[in-house]
């Protein structure tokens, strides 16, 4: 697919057709990676995307307990100074 490079102030940019924006879920921000043969434009991953599914799968496997639950690794600071 070819597209024109257009002037945007003192910079240049490209117009990305709406079907591509929708297909690749490109929104307000993208990540650009320099490659030897060009640029790779990738959508920015949503923070914590997929966590709900991961937590649900963990619960199904009974793998959702605290890692340090029952640990005796508490420091003196944990015991004497920490407050909720």
Contact map, one row per residue, 1 for C-alpha under 8 A:
111000000000000000000000000000000000000000000000000000000000000000000000000000000000
111100000000000000000000000000000000000000000000000000000000000000000000000000000000
111110000000011100000000000000000000000000000000000000000000000000000000000000000000
011111000000011000000000000000000000000000000000000000000000000000000000000000000000
001111100001111000000000000000000000000000000000000000000000000000000000000000000000
000111110001111000000000000000000000000000000000000000000000000000000000000000000000
000011111111100000000000000000000000000000000000000000000000000000000000000000000000
000001111111100000000000000000000000000000000000000000000000000000000000000000000000
000000111111000000000000000000000000000000000000000000000000000000000000000000000000
000000111111000000000000000000000000000000000000000000000000000000000000000000000000
000000111111100000000000000000000000000000000000000000000000000000000000000000000000
000011111111110000000000000000000000000000000000000000000000000000000000000000000000
000011110011111000000000000000000000000000000000000000000000000000000000000000000000
001111000001111100000000000000000000000000000000000000000000000000000000000000000000
001111000000111110000000000000000000000000000000000000000000000000000000000000000000
001000000000011111011000000000000000000000000000000000000000000000000000000000000000
000000000000001111111000000000000000000000000000000000000000000000000000000000000000
000000000000000111111100000000000000000000000000000000000000000000000000000000000000
000000000000000011111110000000000000000000000000000000000000000000000000000000000000
000000000000000111111111110000000000000000000000000000000000000000000000000000000000
000000000000000111111111111000000000000000000000000000000000000000000000000000000000
000000000000000001111111110000000000000000000000000000000000000000000000000000000000
000000000000000000111111110000000000000000000000000000000000000000000000000000000000
000000000000000000011111110000000000000000100000000000000000000000000000000000000000
000000000000000000011111111000000000000000100000000000000000000000000000000000000000
000000000000000000011111111111000000000001110000000000000000000000000000000000000000
000000000000000000001000111111000000000000100000000000000000000000000000000000000000
000000000000000000000000011111000000000000000000000000000000000000000000000000000000
000000000000000000000000011111100000000000110000000000000000000000000000000000000000
000000000000000000000000011111110000000011110000000000000000000000000000000000000000
000000000000000000000000000011111000000011110000000000000000000000000000000000000000
000000000000000000000000000001111100001111000000000000000000000000000000000000000000
000000000000000000000000000000111110001110000000000000000000000000000000000000000000
000000000000000000000000000000011111011100000000000000000000000000000000000000000000
000000000000000000000000000000001111111100000000000000000000000000000000000000000000
000000000000000000000000000000000111110000000000000000000000000000000000000000000000
000000000000000000000000000000000011111000000000000000000000000000000000000000000000
000000000000000000000000000000000111111100000000000000000000000000000000000000000000
000000000000000000000000000000011110111110000000000000000000000000000000000000000000
000000000000000000000000000000011110011111000000000000000000000000000000000000000000
000000000000000000000000000001111000001111100000000000000000000000000000000000000000
000000000000000000000000010001110000000111110000000000000000000000000000000000000000
000000000000000000000001111011100000000011111000000000000000000000000000000000000000
000000000000000000000000010011100000000001111100000000000000000000000000000000000000
000000000000000000000000000000000000000000111110100000000000000000000000000000000000
000000000000000000000000000000000000000000011111100000000000000000000000000000000000
000000000000000000000000000000000000000000001111100000000000000000000000000000000000
000000000000000000000000000000000000000000000111111000000000000000000000000000000000
000000000000000000000000000000000000000000001111111100000000000000000000000000000000
000000000000000000000000000000000000000000000001111111000000000000000000000000000000
000000000000000000000000000000000000000000000001111111100000000000000000000000000000
000000000000000000000000000000000000000000000000111111110000000000000000000000000000
000000000000000000000000000000000000000000000000011111111000000000000000000000000000
000000000000000000000000000000000000000000000000011111111100000000000000000000000000
000000000000000000000000000000000000000000000000001111111110000100000000000000000000
000000000000000000000000000000000000000000000000000111111111000000000000000000000000
000000000000000000000000000000000000000000000000000011111111100000000000000000000000
000000000000000000000000000000000000000000000000000001111111111100000000000000000000
000000000000000000000000000000000000000000000000000000111111111100000000000000000000
000000000000000000000000000000000000000000000000000000011111111000000000000000000000
000000000000000000000000000000000000000000000000000000001111111100000000000000000000
000000000000000000000000000000000000000000000000000000000111111110000000000000000000
000000000000000000000000000000000000000000000000000000000111111110000000000000000000
000000000000000000000000000000000000000000000000000000100110111111000000000000000000
000000000000000000000000000000000000000000000000000000000000011111101000000000000000
000000000000000000000000000000000000000000000000000000000000000111111000000000000000
000000000000000000000000000000000000000000000000000000000000000011111000000000000000
000000000000000000000000000000000000000000000000000000000000000001111110000000000000
000000000000000000000000000000000000000000000000000000000000000011111110000000000000
000000000000000000000000000000000000000000000000000000000000000000011111000000000000
000000000000000000000000000000000000000000000000000000000000000000011111110000000000
000000000000000000000000000000000000000000000000000000000000000000000111110000000000
000000000000000000000000000000000000000000000000000000000000000000000011111000000000
000000000000000000000000000000000000000000000000000000000000000000000011111111100000
000000000000000000000000000000000000000000000000000000000000000000000000111111100000
000000000000000000000000000000000000000000000000000000000000000000000000011111111000
000000000000000000000000000000000000000000000000000000000000000000000000011111111100
000000000000000000000000000000000000000000000000000000000000000000000000011111111100
000000000000000000000000000000000000000000000000000000000000000000000000011111111100
000000000000000000000000000000000000000000000000000000000000000000000000000111111100
000000000000000000000000000000000000000000000000000000000000000000000000000111111110
000000000000000000000000000000000000000000000000000000000000000000000000000011111111
000000000000000000000000000000000000000000000000000000000000000000000000000000001111
000000000000000000000000000000000000000000000000000000000000000000000000000000000111
